[in-house]
Amino acid sequence: MASHHHAVFVAIDDNHRAWYEMLVPFILSLRSTGYDGHVVAIDGGLSERKRALLREAGVHLAPASPDHDLSYGRYLEVARICAGNPSLEKVALYDADIWFCSNVFDLFEHVREDKLYVCRDPVFCSFIYEPLIGPRREENTRRVFDDVVARYGGALQAGLVAGPPSAWAAFAASLEAHAGRIGTDFRRQFGIDSTFLHLWAAEHEVGLLPETQNLISKRGITESYPPGQLEPIWMASGDAVRALHLCGDVRYYDRWRYYTNHRDHALREGARFALSSPDQGPLPPTHPIHSDGATDLLAAAGLRIADLTAEIRDEAAFGVFRAAAGLFIHASGNHRIVLEATRDLPALQIHMSSPTGFPSPIHRSVTVAGQVFDNASTLATRLNVTLARASAIDLWAESLGGQLCETTWIVADDPRLKL
């Protein structure tokens, strides 16, 4: 089937973090699979700047209707666009927090019949039935839980729904009816899109896709490295993972994050989606990093700031504090910090890390005496260094312009706390 008969949809609002951490990896990784069909972003209120960047990248834009929440309204938009584009034969709607970790895109090979196709979910989450209220609550709970489990062996994943336009049209008609009963049978809250999908699946046959097409990490992931290959092949249920769904609890886990595994490609090709320049400049003398308190903490550790530049002066966030594990320096955005030793420091341990629940820089390194130590795809990277008086440590963090990733540098000088 010709690729112009296919379309991949993704919905996104104007959330700054979602742009960098969801949509950019989604688009970059999808294009790396060789998929050359239509890519459509359902626009839930994007800024004009973001719309322009997407158009320049060859992504079609479809405005989301203000009459429905984007969570389930995106399904209605897919059906509407299919109805207006009769050349489409197979389409898929993905959650934005999915990226494609294979160079093969074979989703539509699994879409063979006139029905919707989804993956099973390893967990039956409470948000599937929590939106149910009203006099039909018990009946609907039985449908979304008992009936769906009996028919499909478990919960269904709403992060990927695929099918022909006729199936989308029938699904949309059901959704319109459900949406009209919000406040009567349904509570407007997170998960209502999954509720509507389960109600549909309880009464209509849906096809089950291989879970590797939308893998939830709780199912379990193994990895292997073929000879001469630096990037891992991730496997689940005996098959290579096609698309990895980074739900909120693992969204910034470096081992599975797109940016960590495709660093150079992300920095090179992702630059076209950057919302601001990555250029750096010196922080003003009035910034808290130059305060007496920060200076005193550094001095007590035998260090001083010899040079410091940051990406966005007004938004640059730097802080220094002391804890049992050592001296903590926290920074947001792209930056370079040069620390000079004010005395001999024979046994230091430098940690490159990021706070849990926040994205780490795409590239992070420490340079000591001309030797560069890069970050690895782990939560933290440690190295032991020896500094002579007047020698320096160069701490450097890089991401896309405006991405504002978070970095925590830890200088541990207590040998009892070293790992």
C-alpha positions in Angstrom: 0.0 0.0 0.0 1.3 3.4 -0.9 2.5 5.6 2.0 0.2 8.5 1.0 -2.7 6.3 2.1 -1.3 6.2 5.7 -1.4 8.8 8.4 0.1 8.9 11.9 -1.6 11.3 14.3 -0.4 12.8 17.6 -2.1 15.3 19.8 -0.3 18.1 21.7 -1.1 21.3 23.7 1.2 24.2 24.3 3.0 22.7 27.3 6.7 23.7 27.1 8.0 20.5 28.6 5.8 18.3 26.4 7.1 20.0 23.3 10.7 19.0 24.0 10.3 15.8 26.0 7.4 14.3 24.0 6.7 15.8 20.5 10.3 16.4 19.4 11.4 12.8 20.2 8.2 11.5 18.7 8.8 13.2 15.3 12.6 12.6 15.2 12.3 9.0 16.0 9.3 8.4 13.7 11.2 9.8 10.7 14.2 7.6 11.6 12.1 4.5 11.0 11.7 5.2 7.3 8.0 5.9 7.7 7.1 8.4 4.9 3.4 8.7 5.2 1.4 11.7 6.5 2.2 13.0 10.0 -0.5 15.1 11.6 -0.3 17.0 14.9 -3.7 17.7 16.5 -3.2 21.2 17.7 -4.6 21.7 21.2 -3.5 25.4 21.4 0.1 25.5 20.2 1.9 28.8 19.9 2.4 30.3 16.5 6.1 29.6 16.8 5.5 25.9 17.4 3.1 25.7 14.5 5.6 27.3 12.2 8.3 24.9 13.2 6.0 21.9 12.6 5.0 23.1 9.2 8.6 23.6 8.2 9.3 20.0 9.3 6.5 18.7 7.0 4.0 18.0 9.8 0.3 18.7 9.0 -1.6 20.7 11.6 -5.3 20.0 12.5 -6.9 22.3 15.1 -8.6 20.6 17.9 -12.2 21.4 18.6 -12.8 23.5 21.7 -16.0 21.6 22.3 -14.2 18.5 23.8 -11.2 17.8 26.0 -8.1 16.9 24.0 -7.8 13.6 25.9 -10.8 12.1 24.1 -11.4 14.9 21.5 -8.3 13.8 19.6 -10.2 10.6 18.7 -13.0 12.7 17.2 -10.5 14.8 15.3 -9.0 11.7 13.7 -12.4 10.5 12.5 -13.2 14.0 11.2 -10.0 14.2 9.2 -10.5 10.7 7.8 -14.0 11.7 6.6 -12.6 14.7 4.8 -9.7 12.8 3.2 -11.1 9.7 1.4 -7.6 8.7 0.2 -6.7 7.6 3.7 -7.0 3.9 4.3 -5.1 3.2 7.5 -4.4 5.7 10.3 -3.0 5.6 13.8 -3.2 7.9 16.8 -0.3 7.8 19.3 0.2 9.4 22.6 2.9 12.0 22.4 5.0 10.4 25.1 5.9 7.5 22.8 9.1 7.3 20.7 10.1 4.8 18.1 13.2 2.8 19.1 13.4 0.6 16.0 14.3 1.4 12.4 11.3 -0.6 11.3 7.8 0.8 11.1 5.4 -2.1 10.5 2.3 -1.1 12.5 0.0 -0.9 9.5 0.9 -4.5 8.5 -1.1 -5.6 11.5 -4.2 -3.5 10.5 -6.0 -6.0 8.3 -9.7 -5.8 9.2 -12.5 -3.2 9.6 -12.0 -2.6 13.3 -9.8 -0.7 15.7 -6.5 -2.1 16.9 -4.9 -1.5 20.3 -2.3 -3.1 22.5 -3.0 -4.8 25.9 -1.8 -2.9 29.0 0.1 -4.9 31.6 -1.8 -3.0 34.4 -5.5 -2.4 34.8 -5.2 1.2 36.1 -7.8 2.7 38.4 -8.2 5.7 36.1 -10.1 3.4 33.7 -13.1 3.1 35.9 -12.7 6.2 38.2 -14.5 8.5 35.7 -17.7 6.4 36.0 -20.5 7.9 38.0 -24.3 8.0 38.2 -27.0 5.4 38.2 -25.3 3.3 35.5 -22.0 3.2 37.3 -22.2 -0.4 38.4 -23.3 -1.6 34.9 -20.5 0.4 33.2 -17.9 -0.7 35.7 -18.8 -4.3 34.9 -18.5 -3.6 31.2 -15.1 -1.8 31.3 -13.6 -4.4 33.7 -15.3 -7.8 33.6 -16.3 -7.8 30.0 -13.0 -6.4 28.7 -10.9 -8.7 30.7 -13.0 -11.7 29.6 -12.7 -10.8 26.0 -9.1 -9.6 25.8 -7.3 -11.0 28.8 -6.6 -7.7 30.5 -6.8 -3.9 30.2 -6.3 -2.1 26.9 -3.8 0.7 26.2 -5.2 3.9 24.9 -1.8 5.3 23.9 -2.1 3.7 20.4 -5.3 3.2 18.5 -5.1 2.3 14.8 -7.6 1.3 12.1 -9.3 2.1 8.9 -11.5 5.2 8.6 -14.7 3.3 8.8 -13.8 1.9 12.2 -12.8 5.4 13.4 -16.1 6.8 12.2 -18.1 4.2 14.2 -15.9 4.8 17.3 -16.4 8.6 17.0 -20.2 8.2 17.0 -19.9 6.2 20.2 -17.6 8.9 21.7 -20.0 11.7 20.8 -22.8 9.9 22.7 -20.6 9.3 25.7 -19.4 12.9 25.7 -23.0 14.1 25.9 -23.3 12.2 29.2 -20.3 13.8 31.0 -21.7 15.0 34.3 -24.4 12.3 34.3 -22.5 9.0 33.7 -19.0 10.2 33.5 -16.8 12.6 35.5 -14.4 14.8 33.5 -11.0 13.7 34.7 -7.7 12.0 33.7 -8.3 8.6 32.1 -11.7 9.3 30.6 -10.3 8.5 27.1 -9.4 5.0 28.4 -12.8 4.7 29.9 -14.5 5.4 26.5 -12.1 3.0 24.7 -12.9 0.2 27.2 -16.7 0.8 26.8 -16.3 0.5 23.0 -14.2 -2.7 23.3 -16.7 -4.2 25.7 -19.4 -4.2 22.9 -17.3 -4.2 19.7 -14.4 -6.4 18.7 -11.0 -4.7 18.7 -7.9 -6.3 17.3 -4.9 -6.8 19.6 -1.6 -5.5 18.3 1.8 -6.9 19.5 2.6 -5.0 22.7 6.0 -4.1 21.2 4.1 -1.5 19.1 3.3 0.4 22.2 5.4 -1.0 25.0 4.7 -0.1 28.6 7.9 -0.7 30.5 6.1 -2.6 33.3 5.8 -5.5 30.9 9.6 -5.9 31.1 12.4 -5.0 28.7 15.6 -6.8 27.9 18.5 -5.4 25.8 21.3 -6.7 23.7 24.2 -5.2 21.7 24.9 -6.8 18.4 28.7 -6.9 17.5 29.9 -3.4 16.6 26.7 -1.7 17.5 26.6 1.0 20.3 22.9 1.4 20.5 20.9 -1.4 22.2 18.2 -3.5 20.7 15.3 -3.6 23.2 13.3 -6.8 23.3 10.0 -7.7 25.0 7.9 -10.9 24.6 10.5 -12.3 22.1 10.2 -9.4 19.7 12.1 -6.1 19.1 10.4 -3.1 20.6 9.0 -0.8 17.9 7.7 2.0 20.1 8.4 2.7 23.8 5.7 4.4 25.9 7.4 6.6 28.6 4.6 7.1 31.0 4.9 9.7 33.7 6.6 7.4 36.2 9.5 6.7 33.9 9.4 9.7 31.5 12.8 11.0 32.3 14.5 7.7 33.0 17.8 8.1 31.1 18.3 4.5 30.2 15.1 4.5 28.0 15.0 8.1 27.1 15.2 9.0 23.4 17.8 11.8 24.0 20.1 9.6 25.9 20.1 6.8 23.3 20.4 9.1 20.2 22.4 12.0 21.6 24.1 13.2 18.4 21.1 12.8 16.2 18.9 14.6 18.7 21.2 17.6 19.0 21.7 17.9 15.3 18.2 17.2 14.0 16.4 18.5 17.0 17.9 22.0 16.7 15.2 22.8 14.1 12.6 22.5 16.9 14.4 24.6 19.5 12.3 27.5 20.7 15.3 29.7 21.6 19.0 30.0 20.9 21.4 27.8 22.9 23.9 30.7 23.0 25.4 31.3 26.5 26.6 34.3 28.3 27.9 35.3 31.7 25.5 35.6 34.6 25.3 39.0 36.1 27.1 39.8 39.3 23.8 40.1 41.1 22.8 36.5 40.4 22.6 34.3 43.6 25.4 32.0 42.4 27.8 34.9 43.0 26.5 35.6 46.6 28.7 35.5 49.6 26.9 32.4 50.8 27.6 30.4 47.6 31.1 31.7 47.5 31.7 30.7 51.1 30.4 27.2 50.5 32.7 26.7 47.5 35.7 28.2 49.4 35.1 25.7 52.3 35.4 22.9 49.7 38.6 24.4 48.4 37.0 25.7 45.2 36.1 29.0 43.5 34.1 29.8 40.3 36.7 30.8 37.7 34.1 31.0 34.8 30.4 30.5 34.5 28.1 31.0 31.4 24.4 30.1 31.0 22.0 29.8 28.2 19.2 32.1 29.2 20.2 34.8 31.7 16.7 35.6 32.9 15.7 32.0 33.4 19.0 30.5 34.5 18.7 28.9 37.9 21.8 28.1 39.8 22.1 27.1 43.4 24.8 25.9 45.8 24.2 24.1 49.1 26.1 21.7 51.3 24.7 18.3 52.4 26.2 15.2 54.0 27.1 13.8 50.5 29.1 16.9 49.6 28.8 20.2 47.8 25.7 20.3 45.5 25.6 22.7 42.5 22.2 22.7 40.8 21.7 24.3 37.4 18.9 24.7 34.8 19.5 25.0 31.1 22.7 24.8 29.1 25.7 26.0 31.0 29.5 25.7 31.6 31.0 26.0 35.1 34.7 26.2 35.6 35.8 25.5 39.2 39.3 26.2 40.2 41.0 24.5 43.2 42.3 27.0 45.8 44.3 24.3 47.5 45.5 20.8 46.7 42.5 18.4 46.6 43.9 14.8 46.4 40.6 12.9 46.6 37.5 14.3 45.1 34.5 12.4 43.6 32.4 14.3 41.0 28.9 13.1 40.4 26.9 14.0 37.2 23.2 13.6 38.0 19.7 15.1 37.7 16.9 15.3 40.2 14.4 12.5 39.8 11.3 13.5 37.9 13.1 16.1 35.7 14.8 15.7 32.4 18.6 15.5 32.4 20.8 17.3 29.7 21.3 15.5 26.4 25.0 15.8 26.8 26.9 16.3 30.0 30.6 16.1 30.7 33.4 16.9 33.1 36.9 17.9 31.9 39.9 17.5 34.2 43.5 18.2 33.0 42.4 18.0 29.3 40.6 14.6 29.8 36.9 14.6 29.1 34.5 12.3 31.0 31.1 12.0 29.3 27.9 11.1 31.1 26.5 7.6 30.6 22.9 6.4 30.1 22.5 5.9 33.8 20.9 8.0 36.6 24.3 9.1 37.8 27.9 9.0 36.6 30.8 9.2 39.1 34.5 9.8 38.7 37.4 10.2 41.0 39.8 13.1 40.4 42.8 14.7 42.0 43.3 18.4 41.7 46.4 20.4 42.4 46.1 24.0 43.6 45.1 26.4 40.7 44.0 23.5 38.5 40.4 23.4 37.3 37.3 21.2 36.7 35.2 22.1 33.7 31.5 21.1 34.1 29.4 21.3 30.9 25.8 20.6 30.1 24.1 20.8 26.7 20.5 20.3 25.4 18.3 21.9 22.8 17.9 25.7 23.0 15.2 26.5 25.5 14.8 22.9 26.7 15.9 23.9 30.2 17.0 20.5 31.5 18.1 20.1 35.1 21.6 19.1 36.3 23.0 18.4 39.7 26.7 18.4 40.1 28.0 16.9 43.4 31.5 17.4 44.6 32.2 14.8 47.4 35.2 15.4 49.5 34.5 13.1 52.4 36.1 9.6 51.8 33.5 8.0 54.1 30.8 8.9 51.7 32.4 7.8 48.4 30.9 4.9 46.5 
